[in-house]
């Protein structure tokens, strides 16, 4: 009898809620001697090169503390069939190119077990990588996350998705939960919710004050479009926004409005858009709900109904009904005109 051969991949960050690859099974497990921390800078997903966001990596437990403290980190293990592992890891190498490298660590299944279940591949960013930000107070990390945003979306969404995955698993991660608590308080104080507004990353050397954040927030909520640009004195509406920040703000504010519909996509499309370099093609769409015009905001879900992304469509729901599941090369003959090969361009989507 032929035994299935798997490669195990341990996810402790975004892989927990958005793996973006197919797997044979998944289960919870932990690693020993490592701690999940928001010490890695993100210049390509949750921040920009000018103002990096903060995402998680793992730090190794110092030898001298091993007798007194136990460091464990819970995460999700994916069993990937051997024949898909190479392509999956290649895709992840690209997605996690911002300082992360592959390591192999022992995984454990329950807190009593002394014996490793096996080895798993783990992506971690070491202190030597260029984007490493390192330690800071919990308050500073929370404020940093609160004001950061990048091409993949808001840093707060990354934090809240991570915290939520851990709450659902029923495990405690004090570092993550302490930051979550402060960020939720900040969101509450500035009336920022999950969908209708965002704060802009401002390349500030110090944390923004409440009044700064309020003015940024009201700018987004009110949809203001004019303000000071670099080289001129800042406008009264938004004394903080430089040209780059304003452009990012403009590009992102629509993603936090109310979506007009939902587009459901297959696993291949999830993988493609999770890399951020690929657009959503009609061939990857398996369903949609709602009535919307072109240029509408839609939620993008996987086939399990999990929200993966939000994006602006090139095609209306009426057009989508005609091209769903079709090859891009056939769009012109199906519609009688051509509005682009993708339903959502990769530059017009954020990841959740
Ligand atoms: C993770 O979920 O394990 C992960 C994701 C991105 C970078 C590093 C780790």
Boltz pocket constraint, residues with backbone or C-beta under 6 A from the ligand:
constraints:
  - pocket:
      binder: B
      contacts: [[A, 10], [A, 11], [A, 12], [A, 13], [A, 14], [A, 15], [A, 16], [A, 56], [A, 96], [A, 100], [A, 123], [A, 124]]
      max_distance: 6.0
